[in-house]
């Protein structure tokens, strides 16, 4: 698969970080890519995560796992701090649907079911 847009407007951050980034979520042959900028500083950031490093994809469980005040998708990474991701924009936001889209792309591209949404 070539690069495919999973979500056009997302916010994300590392679980331990205070600030977040706003941009796009892409899937490609070897992993996912988050590309965007810090809304306060304007610093642009791109983060690439190989599918092999994603141990689990799930929806947040409690208030400590929130981004921009809302439930989100938690990308649990092998040996690293989890990444929190949520779609932003108008209308209802469905964290479970985003988790399923990420897991579907990860499973198709990596050829495994290791990154299943739960």
Backbone as a ProteinNet text record, in pm:
[ID]
protein_1_A
[PRIMARY]
XXXXXXXXXXXXXXXXXXXXXXXXXXXXXXXXXXXXXXXXXXXXXXXXXXXXXXXXXXXXXXXXXXXXXXXXXXXXXXXXXXXXXXXXXXXXXXXXXXXXXXXXXXXXXXXXXXXXXX
[TERTIARY]
83.4	0	87.6	48.3	113.3	60.6	113.6	68.8	-80.7	-155.3	-299.3	-335.6	-419.1	-464.6	-562.1	-531.3	-619.7	-713	-661.3	-742.3	-683.9	-769	-723.2	-684.3	-753.2	-719	-719.7	-599.6	-582.9	-498.5	-514.5	-425.2	-353.9	-226.1	-151.9	-43.8	-2.6	109.3	156.8	278.6	324.9	247.8	222	144	202.7	333.1	399.4	414.4	380.2	398.4	277.6	302.6	193.9	133.4	216.3	165.4	134.2	49.6	10.9	41	27.8	48.1	-82.1	-103.5	-222.7	-178.1	-236.6	-199.8	-275.5	-205.6	-267.1	-205.5	-282.7	-238.7	-241.4	-125.3	-109.6	-65.9	-104.1	-55.1	23.7	129.4	207.1	262.2	342.4	385.9	447.8	529.8	600.7	552.3	459.4	414.3	315.8	294.6	208.6	294.1	240.5	312.3	215.9	257.6	186.4	264.8	199.9	267.7	183.1	242.9	167.9	254.3	188.3	263.6	204.5	286.5	245.5	165.5	37.7	-42.1	7.1	82.8	130.7	262.7	354.5	486.3	503	419.9	432.4	538.7	604.3	707.4	643.1	695.9	644	717.3	640.2	693.8	637.7	720.7	675.9	725.5	635.2	671.6	631.6	726.5	701	711.8	611.9	609	596.3	700.4	690.8	583.4	509.8	406.2	463	585.4	647.6	663.6	663.4	677.5	543.8	433.1	301.3	258.2	257.9	219.6	69.8	-0.8	-146	-207.4	-328.1	-406.2	-536.7	-566.3	-689	-744.7	-867	-930.2	-897.3	-876.1	-839	-943.9	-894.3	-981.2	-1023.6	-939.3	-972.6	-927.5	-949.8	-924.7	-777.4	-685.5	-543.3	-500.9	-580.9	-551.4	-647.1	-627.3	-710.6	-619.3	-670.6	-599.8	-701.9	-668.5	-758.2	-889.5	-877.8	-991.4	-1084.8	-1052.7	-1143.3	-1075.9	-1159.8	-1108.4	-1031.3	-939.5	-852.8	-811.3	-732.8	-671.1	-534	-500.5	-369.9	-290.9	-177.3	-85.6	20.9	8.5	107.5	226.1	342.8	462.6	555.4	626	723.3	840.1	858.1	973.7	974.8	858.5	854.8	723.9	719.2	600.3	486.5	364.6	251.2	224.7	163.8	121.3	-31	-83.9	-227.7	-268.6	-374.1	-418.3	-570.3	-622.2	-766.8	-796.7	-906.5	-952.3	-1009.3	-997.9	-1056.9	-1135.8	-1231.1	-1311.6	-1456.2	-1540.9	-1683.7	-1752	-1858.9	-1938.3	-1885.5	-1958	-1918.4	-1786.8	-1705	-1575.3	-1583	-1547.8	-1558.2	-1417.9	-1366.2	-1231.5	-1221.2	-1326.6	-1323.6	-1309.8	-1381.2	-1372.2	-1231.6	-1167.1	-1029.5	-935.7	-952.7	-869.2	-883.3	-1004.9	-1028.5	-965.1	-971.1	-907.1	-755.9	-695.5	-550.5	-514.6	-587.9	-559.9	-576.2	-677.2	-700	-581.6	-534.9	-419.9	-296.1	-274.9	-158.1	-161.1	-276.6	-288.4	-267.2	-327.1	-313.3	-169.4	-106.6	27.5	135.7	119.1	222.7	202.9	82.9	54.3	31	9.5	-14.5	-135.7	-182.6	-293.5	-243.1	-113.7	-53.7	-109	-146.6	-195.4	-346	-413.4	-559.8	-622.1	-725.8	-798.4	-881.3	-880.2	-962.9	-1019.5
-117.7	0	123.6	222.4	352.1	425.4	541.9	621	651.9	635.3	660.4	744.2	842.3	927.8	850.8	839.5	773	875.4	991.6	1098.5	1233.1	1321.1	1449.2	1549	1547.5	1643	1570.5	1557.3	1489.6	1575.6	1546.5	1601.1	1482.1	1497.5	1387.9	1440.1	1352.8	1382.5	1251.9	1254.5	1142	1148.2	1034.9	1029.6	1119.4	1129.8	1207.8	1356.3	1396.7	1536.5	1622.3	1750.2	1843.2	1903.9	1935	1998.1	1893.4	1932.9	1842.5	1906.5	1827.1	1870.3	1849.6	1926.6	1915.1	1893.9	1794.2	1766.4	1648.9	1564.7	1452.6	1320.2	1213.4	1077.5	996.9	943.3	867.5	725	633	495.7	467.8	390.2	352.6	212.5	166.9	27.7	-21.2	58	8.9	65.7	161.7	217.7	331.6	405.2	522.9	648.2	760.1	886.5	994.3	1065.2	1180.8	1304.2	1396.8	1517.2	1638.1	1736.5	1855.3	1955.7	2041.2	2144.6	2170.9	2227.8	2270.1	2398.9	2402.4	2522.6	2645.5	2627.4	2742.1	2797.5	2710.2	2756.8	2760.8	2685.5	2677	2579.4	2509.4	2412.3	2294.4	2260.3	2147.3	2020	1911.7	1783.4	1672.4	1574.8	1452.7	1336	1244.1	1125.3	1002.1	916	791	675.9	588.1	474.6	346.5	263	135.7	46.9	-25.9	-115.8	-213.1	-257.4	-353.3	-297.3	-164.3	-101.9	-78.4	-99.7	-80.8	-213	-214.7	-336.2	-353.5	-241.4	-248	-113.8	-119.2	-0.6	-13.2	87.2	80	220	225.1	351	379.7	505.6	544.6	498.6	469.4	415.5	516.4	613.2	703.7	846.7	936.1	1078	1110.9	1023.7	1052.1	1029.9	956.5	928.2	1009.9	1138.6	1230.3	1322.6	1368.2	1470.3	1575.3	1699.5	1811.4	1785.9	1726.4	1704.8	1590.7	1511	1406.7	1269.3	1165	1029.3	1021.2	927	918.8	774.2	757	629.1	627.8	516.6	500	401.2	446.7	358.8	315.3	192.8	141.4	91.1	148.1	117.5	24.8	-57.8	-149.1	-68	-69.9	-5.4	146.2	210	355.3	407.2	536.3	600.5	595.1	561.9	557.4	692.3	686.1	804.5	811.7	929.4	951.8	1028.4	982.6	1042.5	1054.8	1168.1	1180.4	1269.3	1237.5	1325.2	1451.4	1561.6	1686.9	1746.5	1829.4	1892.7	1903	1933.3	1948.7	1813	1807.1	1685.3	1587.3	1476.3	1376.2	1307.7	1284.1	1219.2	1079.8	978	839.4	780.6	775.5	723.5	576.7	498.8	356.4	339.3	419.7	410.7	443.5	544.9	578.1	463.3	404.5	290.6	175.9	149.7	42.3	72.7	198.9	235.4	218.7	261.8	245.9	98.2	18.8	-124.9	-193.8	-154.5	-215	-187.7	-63.4	-28.9	-103.4	-108.3	-177.5	-325.5	-388	-530.9	-560	-481.3	-501.6	-481.5	-373.4	-340.6	-427.5	-464	-542.3	-691.3	-730.5	-871.5	-948.7	-878.5	-945.5	-885	-949.4	-897.7	-846.1	-818.7	-777.8	-646.1	-557.9	-425.9	-420.3	-493.3	-499	-396.8	-333	-235.9	-311.1	-259.5	-320	-215
0	0	0	-76.4	-69.7	52.2	75.5	189	176.8	287.3	287.8	409.6	389	497.1	585.6	714.4	810.1	872.7	908.9	967.6	928.2	878.9	826.4	934.4	1048.2	1153.2	1287.5	1344.8	1473	1566.8	1695.6	1797.5	1857.7	1891.1	1952.2	2043.5	2134.9	2224.6	2285.5	2338	2419.1	2549.9	2610.1	2733.1	2842.2	2848.1	2953.1	2920.4	2799.6	2758	2795	2817.3	2849.5	2723.4	2625.7	2503.9	2398	2303.7	2196.5	2060.8	1957.5	1819.8	1743.8	1638.7	1556.1	1412.3	1347.6	1209	1151.9	1075.5	1004.6	1049.4	1030.7	1061	932.1	895.1	770.9	801.5	715.1	721.4	594.9	605.9	487.8	506.9	418.6	413.1	543.5	609.1	726.9	859.5	856.6	983.8	965.7	1074.5	1067.3	1084.1	1036.6	1045.9	1093.8	1196.3	1246.8	1203.3	1135.7	1087.6	1123.7	1190.5	1228.2	1301.4	1382.2	1452.2	1589.5	1675	1808.1	1789.9	1830.8	1807.7	1883.7	1989.9	2067.2	2014.6	1975.8	1932.6	1781.3	1709.1	1564.1	1517.7	1610.9	1574.6	1503.1	1385.4	1308.2	1346.5	1354.9	1398.9	1310.5	1280.5	1215.2	1298.8	1327.9	1405.4	1324.7	1298.6	1228	1327.1	1325.9	1417.8	1336.8	1335.8	1263.9	1326.7	1244.3	1296.1	1398.3	1378.4	1469.7	1610.4	1625	1756.6	1826.5	1755.4	1815.6	1878.8	2011.4	2082.4	2092.9	2107.1	2125.4	2087.5	2031.6	1998.8	2074.9	2158.4	2238.7	2261.6	2311.6	2347.7	2493.2	2526.2	2662.3	2763.5	2884.7	2989.3	3093.9	3125.5	3235.5	3204.7	3300.6	3279.7	3257.5	3299.7	3279.3	3133.8	3060.3	2918.9	2831.6	2831.1	2752.6	2672.9	2561.4	2485.7	2443.3	2464.2	2441.7	2517	2637	2724.7	2689.3	2588.6	2541.9	2538.2	2534	2517.4	2386.5	2381	2264.4	2238.5	2135.5	2103.8	2169.6	2234.3	2296.8	2213	2161.6	2089.2	2188.8	2238.6	2332.7	2252	2280.2	2203.4	2280.2	2207.8	2268.3	2323	2454	2515.6	2508.8	2492.1	2483.6	2542.7	2567.1	2621.4	2519.3	2562.4	2469.2	2403.4	2285.6	2211.6	2219.9	2254.5	2259.9	2135	2065.8	1940.4	1942.7	1896.4	1878.1	1759.6	1692.2	1584.8	1647.9	1575.1	1619.7	1504.7	1538.3	1435.4	1476.8	1381.7	1406.6	1412.4	1486.8	1493.2	1595.3	1610.4	1709.9	1671.3	1771.2	1750.2	1811.7	1735.6	1781	1793.5	1916.5	1940.2	1899.3	1923.1	1886.8	1735.9	1658.4	1512.3	1463.8	1524.2	1486.9	1522.3	1640	1680.4	1580.3	1536.3	1439.6	1304.6	1259.6	1131.8	1139	1249.8	1265.7	1267.6	1344.3	1354.2	1219.4	1142.4	1011.8	919	915.6	831	879.5	1010.4	1065.8	1032.4	1042.5	1014.1	866.4	779.6	635.7	592.3	639.4	594.6	657.9	783.5	849	827.7	786.1	762.9	892.3	1003.7	1131.4	1198.2	1300.5	1378.9	1513.7	1525.8	1653.6	1703.9	1615.2	1656.8	1646.6	1731.6	1725.3	1818.6	1770.8	1853.9	1956	2079.2	2182.9	2272.3
[MASK]
++++++++++++++++++++++++++++++++++++++++++++++++++++++++++++++++++++++++++++++++++++++++++++++++++++++++++++++++++++++

